[in-house]
Amino acid sequence: LLKNDGTLPLKRGMKIALIGALADHPYAMFGGYAAPVHLQGSHGPKETVPVLAKTIRSALEEVMGPDNVLFEPGCMLYESKVERAIFFPGDVQKEEGGNAHELSRDLGRIKLACEASSKADATVLV
């Protein structure tokens, strides 16, 4: 954001590629202790979000129109089932190897995000 080449402010009617799983997550814009965590688990996710809270996706769709927002998560925040957990024990030396090859198994969502970006006038990464 140090240099603006006319992209901002976003103009109504332009196609926006909105990339990032947090763009459609209701708690993403709450910081640290601001999220209503005391409600989580007591109701479904939509019922625990304060009435005035909007996701970036819903706010952009409201202003730009849903047909002008191409949303792709690009990756998943978490999977429903984890086969193996990767543990980072602190300061690991590169000579120790590791499982870096296991971090990115599915690139399909990244390809979809790139396709959405290629069809848009501007790309917003969250």
Secondary structure by P-SEA (a helix, b strand, c coil): cccccccccccccbbbbccccccccccccccccccccccccccccccccccccccaaaaaaaaccccccccccccccccccccbbbbbccccccccccccccccccaaaaaaaaaaaaaccccccc
